[in-house]
Amino acid sequence: MSNTSKILVTIGIIIGFIFFFGLLTASRSSSGNKTPGIFGIILLVGMIAGIKAVWKKEKDNDDNHQLDKK
């Protein structure tokens, strides 16, 4: 994956996190709570894991050479 596509996917993940975090905060504030609670932490950890998965370095597989078998 090229760096441009990684940047675009990262921006999408962040925008999605902000959207769902806003929905969570709005739904909890209507019930009288002021913080997003444990679900907000779960969303944050999910966002971090998603970004780490996108930017994980790909391993180089140089196992294409022929072995001399007799």
PQR file with spaces between the fields and no chain letter, atoms N, CA, C, O and H, PARSE charges and radii, in Angstrom:
ATOM       1  N    MET     1       0.852   -1.163    0.000 -0.4000 1.5000
ATOM       2  CA   MET     1       0.000    0.000    0.000 -0.0000 2.0000
ATOM       3  C    MET     1       0.904    1.234    0.000  0.5500 1.7000
ATOM       4  O    MET     1       1.869    1.307    0.761 -0.5500 1.4000
ATOM       5  N    SER     2       0.589    2.183   -0.844 -0.4000 1.5000
ATOM       6  CA   SER     2       1.417    3.385   -0.925 -0.0000 2.0000
ATOM       7  C    SER     2       1.135    4.321    0.250  0.5500 1.7000
ATOM       8  O    SER     2       0.122    4.198    0.938 -0.5500 1.4000
ATOM       9  H    SER     2      -0.195    2.124   -1.463  0.4000 1.0000
ATOM      10  N    ASN     3       2.050    5.249    0.456 -0.4000 1.5000
ATOM      11  CA   ASN     3       1.903    6.184    1.577 -0.0000 2.0000
ATOM      12  C    ASN     3       0.674    7.075    1.416  0.5500 1.7000
ATOM      13  O    ASN     3       0.040    7.442    2.405 -0.5500 1.4000
ATOM      14  H    ASN     3       2.873    5.349   -0.104  0.4000 1.0000
ATOM      15  N    THR     4       0.340    7.420    0.188 -0.4000 1.5000
ATOM      16  CA   THR     4      -0.837    8.262   -0.032 -0.0000 2.0000
ATOM      17  C    THR     4      -2.114    7.547    0.403  0.5500 1.7000
ATOM      18  O    THR     4      -2.977    8.143    1.047 -0.5500 1.4000
ATOM      19  H    THR     4       0.855    7.121   -0.615  0.4000 1.0000
ATOM      20  N    SER     5      -2.228    6.284    0.052 -0.4000 1.5000
ATOM      21  CA   SER     5      -3.429    5.549    0.455 -0.0000 2.0000
ATOM      22  C    SER     5      -3.446    5.307    1.962  0.5500 1.7000
ATOM      23  O    SER     5      -4.517    5.286    2.570 -0.5500 1.4000
ATOM      24  H    SER     5      -1.527    5.800   -0.472  0.4000 1.0000
ATOM      25  N    LYS     6      -2.269    5.122    2.575 -0.4000 1.5000
ATOM      26  CA   LYS     6      -2.219    4.968    4.025 -0.0000 2.0000
ATOM      27  C    LYS     6      -2.675    6.246    4.724  0.5500 1.7000
ATOM      28  O    LYS     6      -3.382    6.186    5.730 -0.5500 1.4000
ATOM      29  H    LYS     6      -1.400    5.139    2.082  0.4000 1.0000
ATOM      30  N    ILE     7      -2.278    7.389    4.199 -0.4000 1.5000
ATOM      31  CA   ILE     7      -2.687    8.670    4.782 -0.0000 2.0000
ATOM      32  C    ILE     7      -4.197    8.850    4.646  0.5500 1.7000
ATOM      33  O    ILE     7      -4.858    9.288    5.588 -0.5500 1.4000
ATOM      34  H    ILE     7      -1.704    7.438    3.381  0.4000 1.0000
ATOM      35  N    LEU     8      -4.742    8.516    3.480 -0.4000 1.5000
ATOM      36  CA   LEU     8      -6.190    8.661    3.273 -0.0000 2.0000
ATOM      37  C    LEU     8      -6.988    7.724    4.182  0.5500 1.7000
ATOM      38  O    LEU     8      -8.025    8.116    4.718 -0.5500 1.4000
ATOM      39  H    LEU     8      -4.205    8.160    2.715  0.4000 1.0000
ATOM      40  N    VAL     9      -6.512    6.492    4.356 -0.4000 1.5000
ATOM      41  CA   VAL     9      -7.206    5.552    5.243 -0.0000 2.0000
ATOM      42  C    VAL     9      -7.106    6.025    6.689  0.5500 1.7000
ATOM      43  O    VAL     9      -8.068    5.901    7.448 -0.5500 1.4000
ATOM      44  H    VAL     9      -5.670    6.174    3.920  0.4000 1.0000
ATOM      45  N    THR    10      -5.946    6.567    7.081 -0.4000 1.5000
ATOM      46  CA   THR    10      -5.786    7.094    8.436 -0.0000 2.0000
ATOM      47  C    THR    10      -6.735    8.257    8.691  0.5500 1.7000
ATOM      48  O    THR    10      -7.338    8.343    9.761 -0.5500 1.4000
ATOM      49  H    THR    10      -5.164    6.667    6.465  0.4000 1.0000
ATOM      50  N    ILE    11      -6.871    9.142    7.729 -0.4000 1.5000
ATOM      51  CA   ILE    11      -7.812   10.262    7.861 -0.0000 2.0000
ATOM      52  C    ILE    11      -9.234    9.738    7.983  0.5500 1.7000
ATOM      53  O    ILE    11     -10.021   10.262    8.771 -0.5500 1.4000
ATOM      54  H    ILE    11      -6.382    9.073    6.860  0.4000 1.0000
ATOM      55  N    GLY    12      -9.574    8.704    7.209 -0.4000 1.5000
ATOM      56  CA   GLY    12     -10.905    8.098    7.295 -0.0000 2.0000
ATOM      57  C    GLY    12     -11.163    7.475    8.656  0.5500 1.7000
ATOM      58  O    GLY    12     -12.268    7.575    9.190 -0.5500 1.4000
ATOM      59  H    GLY    12      -8.935    8.278    6.568  0.4000 1.0000
ATOM      60  N    ILE    13     -10.144    6.833    9.219 -0.4000 1.5000
ATOM      61  CA   ILE    13     -10.291    6.231   10.542 -0.0000 2.0000
ATOM      62  C    ILE    13     -10.535    7.313   11.591  0.5500 1.7000
ATOM      63  O    ILE    13     -11.385    7.156   12.467 -0.5500 1.4000
ATOM      64  H    ILE    13      -9.247    6.752    8.785  0.4000 1.0000
ATOM      65  N    ILE    14      -9.787    8.406   11.497 -0.4000 1.5000
ATOM      66  CA   ILE    14      -9.937    9.500   12.464 -0.0000 2.0000
ATOM      67  C    ILE    14     -11.309   10.152   12.339  0.5500 1.7000
ATOM      68  O    ILE    14     -11.946   10.450   13.349 -0.5500 1.4000
ATOM      69  H    ILE    14      -9.097    8.533   10.785  0.4000 1.0000
ATOM      70  N    ILE    15     -11.766   10.375   11.114 -0.4000 1.5000
ATOM      71  CA   ILE    15     -13.091   10.979   10.908 -0.0000 2.0000
ATOM      72  C    ILE    15     -14.183   10.045   11.432  0.5500 1.7000
ATOM      73  O    ILE    15     -15.139   10.498   12.061 -0.5500 1.4000
ATOM      74  H    ILE    15     -11.248   10.133   10.293  0.4000 1.0000
ATOM      75  N    GLY    16     -14.044    8.745   11.175 -0.4000 1.5000
ATOM      76  CA   GLY    16     -15.007    7.777   11.691 -0.0000 2.0000
ATOM      77  C    GLY    16     -15.027    7.749   13.209  0.5500 1.7000
ATOM      78  O    GLY    16     -16.091    7.647   13.819 -0.5500 1.4000
ATOM      79  H    GLY    16     -13.268    8.376   10.663  0.4000 1.0000
ATOM      80  N    PHE    17     -13.834    7.842   13.827 -0.4000 1.5000
ATOM      81  CA   PHE    17     -13.758    7.875   15.284 -0.0000 2.0000
ATOM      82  C    PHE    17     -14.465    9.107   15.836  0.5500 1.7000
ATOM      83  O    PHE    17     -15.223    9.006   16.801 -0.5500 1.4000
ATOM      84  H    PHE    17     -12.969    7.925   13.331  0.4000 1.0000
ATOM      85  N    ILE    18     -14.225   10.264   15.233 -0.4000 1.5000
ATOM      86  CA   ILE    18     -14.855   11.501   15.709 -0.0000 2.0000
ATOM      87  C    ILE    18     -16.379   11.401   15.576  0.5500 1.7000
ATOM      88  O    ILE    18     -17.111   11.844   16.462 -0.5500 1.4000
ATOM      89  H    ILE    18     -13.610   10.346   14.449  0.4000 1.0000
ATOM      90  N    PHE    19     -16.852   10.822   14.473 -0.4000 1.5000
ATOM      91  CA   PHE    19     -18.292   10.667   14.259 -0.0000 2.0000
ATOM      92  C    PHE    19     -18.919    9.763   15.327  0.5500 1.7000
ATOM      93  O    PHE    19     -19.905   10.135   15.964 -0.5500 1.4000
ATOM      94  H    PHE    19     -16.258   10.463   13.754  0.4000 1.0000
ATOM      95  N    PHE    20     -18.338    8.573   15.515 -0.4000 1.5000
ATOM      96  CA   PHE    20     -18.910    7.643   16.489 -0.0000 2.0000
ATOM      97  C    PHE    20     -18.725    8.129   17.923  0.5500 1.7000
ATOM      98  O    PHE    20     -19.582    7.879   18.771 -0.5500 1.4000
ATOM      99  H    PHE    20     -17.537    8.271   14.997  0.4000 1.0000
ATOM     100  N    PHE    21     -17.621    8.818   18.207 -0.4000 1.5000
ATOM     101  CA   PHE    21     -17.408    9.362   19.538 -0.0000 2.0000
ATOM     102  C    PHE    21     -18.435   10.461   19.834  0.5500 1.7000
ATOM     103  O    PHE    21     -18.928   10.568   20.956 -0.5500 1.4000
ATOM     104  H    PHE    21     -16.925    9.020   17.518  0.4000 1.0000
ATOM     105  N    GLY    22     -18.753   11.273   18.824 -0.4000 1.5000
ATOM     106  CA   GLY    22     -19.784   12.298   18.985 -0.0000 2.0000
ATOM     107  C    GLY    22     -21.153   11.690   19.222  0.5500 1.7000
ATOM     108  O    GLY    22     -21.914   12.164   20.066 -0.5500 1.4000
ATOM     109  H    GLY    22     -18.352   11.186   17.912  0.4000 1.0000
ATOM     110  N    LEU    23     -21.465   10.632   18.471 -0.4000 1.5000
ATOM     111  CA   LEU    23     -22.741    9.944   18.693 -0.0000 2.0000
ATOM     112  C    LEU    23     -22.815    9.352   20.101  0.5500 1.7000
ATOM     113  O    LEU    23     -23.846    9.439   20.769 -0.5500 1.4000
ATOM     114  H    LEU    23     -20.847   10.247   17.786  0.4000 1.0000
ATOM     115  N    LEU    24     -21.729    8.760   20.534 -0.4000 1.5000
ATOM     116  CA   LEU    24     -21.690    8.167   21.866 -0.0000 2.0000
ATOM     117  C    LEU    24     -21.845    9.224   22.944  0.5500 1.7000
ATOM     118  O    LEU    24     -22.605    9.034   23.893 -0.5500 1.4000
ATOM     119  H    LEU    24     -20.891    8.690   19.992  0.4000 1.0000
ATOM     120  N    THR    25     -21.131   10.341   22.810 -0.4000 1.5000
ATOM     121  CA   THR    25     -21.203   11.409   23.798 -0.0000 2.0000
ATOM     122  C    THR    25     -22.599   12.036   23.824  0.5500 1.7000
ATOM     123  O    THR    25     -23.122   12.345   24.894 -0.5500 1.4000
ATOM     124  H    THR    25     -20.513   10.496   22.039  0.4000 1.0000
ATOM     125  N    ALA    26     -23.202   12.222   22.646 -0.4000 1.5000
ATOM     126  CA   ALA    26     -24.544   12.804   22.594 -0.0000 2.0000
ATOM     127  C    ALA    26     -25.581   11.872   23.215  0.5500 1.7000
ATOM     128  O    ALA    26     -26.485   12.327   23.915 -0.5500 1.4000
ATOM     129  H    ALA    26     -22.777   11.970   21.776  0.4000 1.0000
ATOM     130  N    SER    27     -25.454   10.585   22.964 -0.4000 1.5000
ATOM     131  CA   SER    27     -26.440    9.656   23.524 -0.0000 2.0000
ATOM     132  C    SER    27     -26.281    9.526   25.035  0.5500 1.7000
ATOM     133  O    SER    27     -27.268    9.354   25.750 -0.5500 1.4000
ATOM     134  H    SER    27     -24.719   10.215   22.395  0.4000 1.0000
ATOM     135  N    ARG    28     -25.048    9.606   25.524 -0.4000 1.5000
ATOM     136  CA   ARG    28     -24.853    9.514   26.981 -0.0000 2.0000
ATOM     137  C    ARG    28     -25.210   10.819   27.676  0.5500 1.7000
ATOM     138  O    ARG    28     -25.630   10.811   28.834 -0.5500 1.4000
ATOM     139  H    ARG    28     -24.246    9.745   24.943  0.4000 1.0000
ATOM     140  N    SER    29     -25.046   11.949   26.977 -0.4000 1.5000
ATOM     141  CA   SER    29     -25.396   13.214   27.629 -0.0000 2.0000
ATOM     142  C    SER    29     -26.909   13.369   27.754  0.5500 1.7000
ATOM     143  O    SER    29     -27.393   14.059   28.651 -0.5500 1.4000
ATOM     144  H    SER    29     -24.705   11.956   26.037  0.4000 1.0000
ATOM     145  N    SER    30     -27.653   12.732   26.858 -0.4000 1.5000
ATOM     146  CA   SER    30     -29.108   12.811   26.960 -0.0000 2.0000
ATOM     147  C    SER    30     -29.627   12.027   28.168  0.5500 1.7000
ATOM     148  O    SER    30     -30.729   12.277   28.657 -0.5500 1.4000
ATOM     149  H    SER    30     -27.261   12.171   26.129  0.4000 1.0000
ATOM     150  N    SER    31     -28.816   11.075   28.640 -0.4000 1.5000
ATOM     151  CA   SER    31     -29.226   10.321   29.823 -0.0000 2.0000
ATOM     152  C    SER    31     -28.627   10.892   31.104  0.5500 1.7000
ATOM     153  O    SER    31     -28.794   10.307   32.174 -0.5500 1.4000
ATOM     154  H    SER    31     -27.921   10.872   28.242  0.4000 1.0000
ATOM     155  N    GLY    32     -27.937   12.017   31.013 -0.4000 1.5000
ATOM     156  CA   GLY    32     -27.454   12.693   32.208 -0.0000 2.0000
ATOM     157  C    GLY    32     -25.977   12.512   32.491  0.5500 1.7000
ATOM     158  O    GLY    32     -25.475   13.092   33.455 -0.5500 1.4000
ATOM     159  H    GLY    32     -27.801   12.492   30.144  0.4000 1.0000
ATOM     160  N    ASN    33     -25.261   11.737   31.698 -0.4000 1.5000
ATOM     161  CA   ASN    33     -23.831   11.553   31.912 -0.0000 2.0000
ATOM     162  C    ASN    33     -23.038   12.607   31.149  0.5500 1.7000
ATOM     163  O    ASN    33     -23.482   13.096   30.110 -0.5500 1.4000
ATOM     164  H    ASN    33     -25.668   11.266   30.916  0.4000 1.0000
ATOM     165  N    LYS    34     -21.857   12.956   31.671 -0.4000 1.5000
ATOM     166  CA   LYS    34     -21.054   13.973   31.012 -0.0000 2.0000
ATOM     167  C    LYS    34     -19.837   13.400   30.305  0.5500 1.7000
ATOM     168  O    LYS    34     -19.185   14.109   29.539 -0.5500 1.4000
ATOM     169  H    LYS    34     -21.497   12.558   32.514  0.4000 1.0000
ATOM     170  N    THR    35     -19.519   12.144   30.540 -0.4000 1.5000
ATOM     171  CA   THR    35     -18.352   11.524   29.919 -0.0000 2.0000
ATOM     172  C    THR    35     -18.787   10.339   29.068  0.5500 1.7000
ATOM     173  O    THR    35     -19.849    9.765   29.314 -0.5500 1.4000
ATOM     174  H    THR    35     -20.049   11.568   31.162  0.4000 1.0000
ATOM     175  N    PRO    36     -17.989    9.959   28.071 -0.5600 1.5000
ATOM     176  CA   PRO    36     -18.366    8.831   27.222  0.2800 2.0000
ATOM     177  C    PRO    36     -18.208    7.473   27.893  0.5500 1.7000
ATOM     178  O    PRO    36     -18.763    6.486   27.410 -0.5500 1.4000
ATOM     179  N    GLY    37     -17.473    7.400   28.985 -0.4000 1.5000
ATOM     180  CA   GLY    37     -17.373    6.156   29.740 -0.0000 2.0000
ATOM     181  C    GLY    37     -16.468    5.127   29.094  0.5500 1.7000
ATOM     182  O    GLY    37     -15.564    5.466   28.330 -0.5500 1.4000
ATOM     183  H    GLY    37     -17.022    8.202   29.378  0.4000 1.0000
ATOM     184  N    ILE    38     -16.721    3.873   29.407 -0.4000 1.5000
ATOM     185  CA   ILE    38     -15.870    2.782   28.946 -0.0000 2.0000
ATOM     186  C    ILE    38     -15.971    2.590   27.438  0.5500 1.7000
ATOM     187  O    ILE    38     -14.999    2.170   26.810 -0.5500 1.4000
ATOM     188  H    ILE    38     -17.455    3.598   30.028  0.4000 1.0000
ATOM     189  N    PHE    39     -17.121    2.886   26.845 -0.4000 1.5000
ATOM     190  CA   PHE    39     -17.269    2.729   25.405 -0.0000 2.0000
ATOM     191  C    PHE    39     -16.402    3.730   24.639  0.5500 1.7000
ATOM     192  O    PHE    39     -15.941    3.431   23.538 -0.5500 1.4000
ATOM     193  H    PHE    39     -17.910    3.227   27.355  0.4000 1.0000
ATOM     194  N    GLY    40     -16.182    4.893   25.202 -0.4000 1.5000
ATOM     195  CA   GLY    40     -15.274    5.858   24.591 -0.0000 2.0000
ATOM     196  C    GLY    40     -13.844    5.362   24.591  0.5500 1.7000
ATOM     197  O    GLY    40     -13.105    5.573   23.630 -0.5500 1.4000
ATOM     198  H    GLY    40     -16.557    5.136   26.097  0.4000 1.0000
ATOM     199  N    ILE    41     -13.452    4.697   25.675 -0.4000 1.5000
ATOM     200  CA   ILE    41     -12.110    4.120   25.746 -0.0000 2.0000
ATOM     201  C    ILE    41     -11.968    2.986   24.735  0.5500 1.7000
ATOM     202  O    ILE    41     -10.922    2.842   24.101 -0.5500 1.4000
ATOM     203  H    ILE    41     -14.053    4.525   26.456  0.4000 1.0000
ATOM     204  N    ILE    42     -13.013    2.186   24.586 -0.4000 1.5000
ATOM     205  CA   ILE    42     -12.982    1.097   23.609 -0.0000 2.0000
ATOM     206  C    ILE    42     -12.850    1.652   22.195  0.5500 1.7000
ATOM     207  O    ILE    42     -12.099    1.107   21.387 -0.5500 1.4000
ATOM     208  H    ILE    42     -13.862    2.302   25.101  0.4000 1.0000
ATOM     209  N    LEU    43     -13.570    2.731   21.886 -0.4000 1.5000
ATOM     210  CA   LEU    43     -13.452    3.359   20.572 -0.0000 2.0000
ATOM     211  C    LEU    43     -12.048    3.908   20.342  0.5500 1.7000
ATOM     212  O    LEU    43     -11.505    3.779   19.245 -0.5500 1.4000
ATOM     213  H    LEU    43     -14.181    3.174   22.543  0.4000 1.0000
ATOM     214  N    LEU    44     -11.461    4.518   21.364 -0.4000 1.5000
ATOM     215  CA   LEU    44     -10.114    5.071   21.247 -0.0000 2.0000
ATOM     216  C    LEU    44      -9.083    3.969   20.999  0.5500 1.7000
ATOM     217  O    LEU    44      -8.214    4.114   20.138 -0.5500 1.4000
ATOM     218  H    LEU    44     -11.902    4.623   22.255  0.4000 1.0000
ATOM     219  N    VAL    45      -9.174    2.878   21.743 -0.4000 1.5000
ATOM     220  CA   VAL    45      -8.246    1.761   21.551 -0.0000 2.0000
ATOM     221  C    VAL    45      -8.436    1.145   20.166  0.5500 1.7000
ATOM     222  O    VAL    45      -7.461    0.744   19.531 -0.5500 1.4000
ATOM     223  H    VAL    45      -9.879    2.760   22.442  0.4000 1.0000
ATOM     224  N    GLY    46      -9.662    1.066   19.700 -0.4000 1.5000
ATOM     225  CA   GLY    46      -9.930    0.563   18.359 -0.0000 2.0000
ATOM     226  C    GLY    46      -9.338    1.450   17.283  0.5500 1.7000
ATOM     227  O    GLY    46      -8.813    0.955   16.286 -0.5500 1.4000
ATOM     228  H    GLY    46     -10.454    1.392   20.217  0.4000 1.0000
ATOM     229  N    MET    47      -9.420    2.762   17.477 -0.4000 1.5000
ATOM     230  CA   MET    47      -8.836    3.687   16.514 -0.0000 2.0000
ATOM     231  C    MET    47      -7.323    3.523   16.474  0.5500 1.7000
ATOM     232  O    MET    47      -6.730    3.480   15.396 -0.5500 1.4000
ATOM     233  H    MET    47      -9.847    3.164   18.287  0.4000 1.0000
ATOM     234  N    ILE    48      -6.700    3.431   17.638 -0.4000 1.5000
ATOM     235  CA   ILE    48      -5.250    3.273   17.694 -0.0000 2.0000
ATOM     236  C    ILE    48      -4.825    1.963   17.048  0.5500 1.7000
ATOM     237  O    ILE    48      -3.843    1.930   16.307 -0.5500 1.4000
ATOM     238  H    ILE    48      -7.182    3.466   18.514  0.4000 1.0000
ATOM     239  N    ALA    49      -5.552    0.882   17.318 -0.4000 1.5000
ATOM     240  CA   ALA    49      -5.223   -0.412   16.719 -0.0000 2.0000
ATOM     241  C    ALA    49      -5.402   -0.386   15.203  0.5500 1.7000
ATOM     242  O    ALA    49      -4.613   -0.984   14.471 -0.5500 1.4000
ATOM     243  H    ALA    49      -6.350    0.908   17.919  0.4000 1.0000
ATOM     244  N    GLY    50      -6.434    0.304   14.738 -0.4000 1.5000
ATOM     245  CA   GLY    50      -6.651    0.419   13.298 -0.0000 2.0000
ATOM     246  C    GLY    50      -5.550    1.186   12.605  0.5500 1.7000
ATOM     247  O    GLY    50      -5.099    0.795   11.528 -0.5500 1.4000
ATOM     248  H    GLY    50      -7.075    0.789   15.333  0.4000 1.0000
ATOM     249  N    ILE    51      -5.114    2.272   13.212 -0.4000 1.5000
ATOM     250  CA   ILE    51      -4.036    3.067   12.614 -0.0000 2.0000
ATOM     251  C    ILE    51      -2.726    2.279   12.629  0.5500 1.7000
ATOM     252  O    ILE    51      -1.961    2.329   11.667 -0.5500 1.4000
ATOM     253  H    ILE    51      -5.480    2.589   14.087  0.4000 1.0000
ATOM     254  N    LYS    52      -2.467    1.554   13.716 -0.4000 1.5000
ATOM     255  CA   LYS    52      -1.256    0.733   13.767 -0.0000 2.0000
ATOM     256  C    LYS    52      -1.291   -0.366   12.715  0.5500 1.7000
ATOM     257  O    LYS    52      -0.257   -0.691   12.130 -0.5500 1.4000
ATOM     258  H    LYS    52      -3.088    1.513   14.498  0.4000 1.0000
ATOM     259  N    ALA    53      -2.458   -0.940   12.465 -0.4000 1.5000
ATOM     260  CA   ALA    53      -2.576   -1.993   11.461 -0.0000 2.0000
ATOM     261  C    ALA    53      -2.347   -1.441   10.056  0.5500 1.7000
ATOM     262  O    ALA    53      -1.775   -2.124    9.206 -0.5500 1.4000
ATOM     263  H    ALA    53      -3.297   -0.676   12.940  0.4000 1.0000
ATOM     264  N    VAL    54      -2.790   -0.213    9.810 -0.4000 1.5000
ATOM     265  CA   VAL    54      -2.588    0.386    8.497 -0.0000 2.0000
ATOM     266  C    VAL    54      -1.113    0.694    8.263  0.5500 1.7000
ATOM     267  O    VAL    54      -0.609    0.494    7.157 -0.5500 1.4000
ATOM     268  H    VAL    54      -3.254    0.342   10.501  0.4000 1.0000
ATOM     269  N    TRP    55      -0.423    1.172    9.279 -0.4000 1.5000
ATOM     270  CA   TRP    55       0.959    1.608    9.116 -0.0000 2.0000
ATOM     271  C    TRP    55       1.981    0.526    9.437  0.5500 1.7000
ATOM     272  O    TRP    55       3.182    0.796    9.451 -0.5500 1.4000
ATOM     273  H    TRP    55      -0.833    1.333   10.177  0.4000 1.0000
ATOM     274  N    LYS    56       1.519   -0.703    9.698 -0.4000 1.5000
ATOM     275  CA   LYS    56       2.454   -1.775    9.990 -0.0000 2.0000
ATOM     276  C    LYS    56       3.351   -2.001    8.777  0.5500 1.7000
ATOM     277  O    LYS    56       2.886   -2.037    7.638 -0.5500 1.4000
ATOM     278  H    LYS    56       0.544   -0.922    9.687  0.4000 1.0000
ATOM     279  N    LYS    57       4.640   -2.153    9.043 -0.4000 1.5000
ATOM     280  CA   LYS    57       5.596   -2.349    7.962 -0.0000 2.0000
ATOM     281  C    LYS    57       5.410   -3.738    7.379  0.5500 1.7000
ATOM     282  O    LYS    57       5.292   -4.723    8.109 -0.5500 1.4000
ATOM     283  H    LYS    57       5.018   -2.124    9.969  0.4000 1.0000
ATOM     284  N    GLU    58       5.386   -3.805    6.058 -0.4000 1.5000
ATOM     285  CA   GLU    58       5.256   -5.087    5.390 -0.0000 2.0000
ATOM     286  C    GLU    58       6.603   -5.799    5.416  0.5500 1.7000
ATOM     287  O    GLU    58       7.651   -5.180    5.234 -0.5500 1.4000
ATOM     288  H    GLU    58       5.481   -3.005    5.465  0.4000 1.0000
ATOM     289  N    LYS    59       6.559   -7.099    5.641 -0.4000 1.5000
ATOM     290  CA   LYS    59       7.796   -7.870    5.656 -0.0000 2.0000
ATOM     291  C    LYS    59       8.228   -8.160    4.223  0.5500 1.7000
ATOM     292  O    LYS    59       7.404   -8.422    3.346 -0.5500 1.4000
ATOM     293  H    LYS    59       5.707   -7.602    5.789  0.4000 1.0000
ATOM     294  N    ASP    60       9.534   -8.106    4.009 -0.4000 1.5000
ATOM     295  CA   ASP    60      10.082   -8.434    2.696 -0.0000 2.0000
ATOM     296  C    ASP    60      10.279   -9.935    2.608  0.5500 1.7000
ATOM     297  O    ASP    60      10.993  -10.522    3.420 -0.5500 1.4000
ATOM     298  H    ASP    60      10.203   -7.893    4.721  0.4000 1.0000
ATOM     299  N    ASN    61       9.653  -10.549    1.636 -0.4000 1.5000
ATOM     300  CA   ASN    61       9.802  -11.987    1.434 -0.0000 2.0000
ATOM     301  C    ASN    61      10.761  -12.221    0.283  0.5500 1.7000
ATOM     302  O    ASN    61      10.384  -12.111   -0.883 -0.5500 1.4000
ATOM     303  H    ASN    61       9.072  -10.072    0.976  0.4000 1.0000
ATOM     304  N    ASP    62      12.003  -12.544    0.615 -0.4000 1.5000
ATOM     305  CA   ASP    62      13.009  -12.834   -0.394 -0.0000 2.0000
ATOM     306  C    ASP    62      13.267  -14.330   -0.466  0.5500 1.7000
ATOM     307  O    ASP    62      14.409  -14.759   -0.626 -0.5500 1.4000
ATOM     308  H    ASP    62      12.310  -12.633    1.562  0.4000 1.0000
ATOM     309  N    ASP    63      12.228  -15.113   -0.350 -0.4000 1.5000
ATOM     310  CA   ASP    63      12.361  -16.563   -0.377 -0.0000 2.0000
ATOM     311  C    ASP    63      12.094  -17.121   -1.766  0.5500 1.7000
ATOM     312  O    ASP    63      11.613  -18.247   -1.890 -0.5500 1.4000
ATOM     313  H    ASP    63      11.299  -14.765   -0.219  0.4000 1.0000
ATOM     314  N    ASN    64      12.388  -16.377   -2.788 -0.4000 1.5000
ATOM     315  CA   ASN    64      12.090  -16.807   -4.148 -0.0000 2.0000
ATOM     316  C    ASN    64      13.270  -17.490   -4.823  0.5500 1.7000
ATOM     317  O    ASN    64      13.182  -17.819   -6.006 -0.5500 1.4000
ATOM     318  H    ASN    64      12.778  -15.462   -2.687  0.4000 1.0000
ATOM     319  N    HIS    65      14.347  -17.708   -4.129 -0.4000 1.5000
ATOM     320  CA   HIS    65      15.515  -18.326   -4.754 -0.0000 2.0000
ATOM     321  C    HIS    65      15.364  -19.846   -4.781  0.5500 1.7000
ATOM     322  O    HIS    65      14.653  -20.431   -3.964 -0.5500 1.4000
ATOM     323  H    HIS    65      14.418  -17.440   -3.168  0.4000 1.0000
ATOM     324  N    GLN    66      16.045  -20.464   -5.733 -0.4000 1.5000
ATOM     325  CA   GLN    66      15.979  -21.907   -5.904 -0.0000 2.0000
ATOM     326  C    GLN    66      16.970  -22.593   -4.975  0.5500 1.7000
ATOM     327  O    GLN    66      18.099  -22.135   -4.796 -0.5500 1.4000
ATOM     328  H    GLN    66      16.622  -19.988   -6.396  0.4000 1.0000
ATOM     329  N    LEU    67      16.532  -23.691   -4.392 -0.4000 1.5000
ATOM     330  CA   LEU    67      17.402  -24.495   -3.559 -0.0000 2.0000
ATOM     331  C    LEU    67      17.986  -25.620   -4.416  0.5500 1.7000
ATOM     332  O    LEU    67      17.304  -26.195   -5.264 -0.5500 1.4000
ATOM     333  H    LEU    67      15.615  -24.063   -4.537  0.4000 1.0000
ATOM     334  N    ASP    68      19.246  -25.914   -4.177 -0.4000 1.5000
ATOM     335  CA   ASP    68      19.898  -27.007   -4.898 -0.0000 2.0000
ATOM     336  C    ASP    68      19.643  -28.299   -4.144  0.5500 1.7000
ATOM     337  O    ASP    68      20.280  -28.573   -3.127 -0.5500 1.4000
ATOM     338  H    ASP    68      19.800  -25.447   -3.488  0.4000 1.0000
ATOM     339  N    LYS    69      18.719  -29.082   -4.644 -0.4000 1.5000
ATOM     340  CA   LYS    69      18.389  -30.368   -4.028 -0.0000 2.0000
ATOM     341  C    LYS    69      18.946  -31.493   -4.906  0.5500 1.7000
ATOM     342  O    LYS    69      18.872  -31.438   -6.134 -0.5500 1.4000
ATOM     343  H    LYS    69      18.202  -28.860   -5.470  0.4000 1.0000
ATOM     344  N    LYS    70      19.503  -32.509   -4.249 -0.4000 1.5000
ATOM     345  CA   LYS    70      20.026  -33.643   -4.995 -0.0000 2.0000
ATOM     346  C    LYS    70      19.313  -34.907   -4.644  0.5500 1.7000
ATOM     347  O    LYS    70      19.632  -35.966   -5.185 -0.5500 1.4000
ATOM     348  H    LYS    70      19.563  -32.553   -3.252  0.4000 1.0000
